Amino acid sequence: MSEDLKDEFARLRLEVDRLKKSVDEIKPHKHCLNCGIAIPPDKTFCSKKCEAEWNAMLRRKKMSIYVWMILLLILIIIMFVAMGGK
């Protein structure tokens, strides 16, 4: 191997060792479902505000699904009636 390759290999080895050390320093954690910031592993949300926002978003999504289901049902009934009930 040439000297340039040996130097590059040594530099990369040092970089890998540095990255391994930094990974070992990361404490166990997870992320807030709403905003994504790091929180302790035993929590789900970082604050009551994030939890309230998350629950409001879930309610909006559920309501949207219910509305679409009702519209689909109405369209199916209209199609059935338009076909003469055959």
QUITA-V700220 format. One record per run of one state. SS is the DSSP state (~ for helix, > for strand, _ for the rest). FROM is the first residue (numbers start at 1). LEN is the number of residues. If there is no record, write none. Layout:
SS/FROM/LEN + SS/FROM/LEN
This chain:
_/1/2 + ~/3/22 + _/25/5 + >/30/2 + _/32/6 + >/38/2 + _/40/8 + ~/48/35 + _/83/4
